[in-house]
Amino acid sequence: MTHSELKERFARIYGGRTEDVRLFSAAGRINIIGEHIDYCGGPVLPAALNLRCLVAARKNGGNVIRLAATTIDKRAELDIGRLDGYRKLEWGEYQAGVAYVMQNDGYNIVGCDLLYDCDVPFGSGLSSSAAIEVATAYTLSTFSGEAGCKTGDNVALALLSQRAENEYAGVNCGIMDQFASAMGKKGNAIFLDCATLKYEYVSLDLGGYAMVIANSNKKRSLQESKYNERRAEVTAALELLQTRLPRAKNLADVSVGDFEGAKGVLSGKILDRARHVVYECDRVKRSVAAMRRGDIAELGRLLNESHYSLRDLYEVTGKELDALTNFSRGAAGCIGSRMTGAGFGGCAVSLVQKDRVAEFVDSVGKLYKAATGLDAAFYDAFADDGAFEIRV
């Protein structure tokens, strides 16, 4: 939907002039490598995408936030005086959670009408929820500042958005998704230390290769029980390892060498989960080094290793993602493929020779359809900027 079309849709829903409607935007994200380690304080390598959530917005002078969307037939109305009361909304819970944590953090939550137009596919592992949260936070922060009250930079808004998902929606996600959605930079990935929030931009110049995103179309709702179960398992692993390595504050602080020396205190699934985290942290660092020296073949190999670890040790892939990445790795011109996101469905990212992308999409799509009965979707996506107001 074009910007003018979105403003016209807004006016049809809420009335008034299109000239008074403002547009705010936040990005979906792809995680190139570094899965299920952000909540362990690990380093990750996400990038914001040109798949985005747009919010058409206007202050309404009242004490309510009214919500609507272009892609689903849902509406919600939030009383600013009782924002704690919308935790089980069928749609609008993420927006309510953001408004609630921001209000508690000292922001002036202003009555407004909001229309969401999101082309980040829902349930895909590309962080539609983070895009919605960050776009909402950016909008509400802007309005708070214009009322002469508190406003926040993009890092602060990412942290508030994460809190909303943790404390309001009940998903114990790490900071990666919201940080990438807010802080992305066109043409770059973000090498982010999730323990300290120190970050560097890393050029996504892949030489003769393209980054191809494929959606398995196996829908997922973040599988909260399994996701939170994994968090509990790595927390248990850290507590056991700290009996041997007392200086480790996070599981990501444990080096490969230290892990191999101390792993005797672990067993079974707890050992598997910890092994994935420790070695995945190492893979992220080696991937960044490979990108900086232009060794894209090594990056591809590390993507494959990451997927195998997520499949065998962390057990978050599933038959659809395994089939999709297997067919991708077997396709001509592909040097690496892995699931991306929380797993249990969603998307895969592959590195494919630029002149073989069309062939890759055709062959992988057919093989995947034959094996699963599902149609994979392939996205023409690139690394984009994070959150901002669109000036038109």
Buried (B, 14 or more C-beta within 10 A) or exposed (E): BEBEEBBBBBBEBBEEEBEEBBBBBBBBBBBBBBBBBBBBBBBBBBBBBBBBBBBBBBBBEEEBBBBBBBEEEEEBEBBBEEBEEBBEBEBBBBBBBBBBBBBBEEBBBBBBBBBBBBBBBBBBBBBBBBBBBBBBBBBBBBBBBEBEBBBBEBBBBBBBBBBBBBBBBEBBBBBBBBBBBBBBBBBBBBBBBBBEEEBEBBEBEBEEBBBBBBBBBBEBEBBBEBBBEBBEBBBBBBEBBBEBBEEBEBBBBBBEEBBEEBBEBBEEBBBBBBBBBBBBBBBBBBBBEBBEEEBBBBBBBBBBBBBBBBBEBBBBBBEBBBBBBBBBBEBEBBBBBBBBBBBBBBBBBBBBBEEBBEBBBEBBBEBBEEBBEBEBBBBEBBBBBBBBBEEE
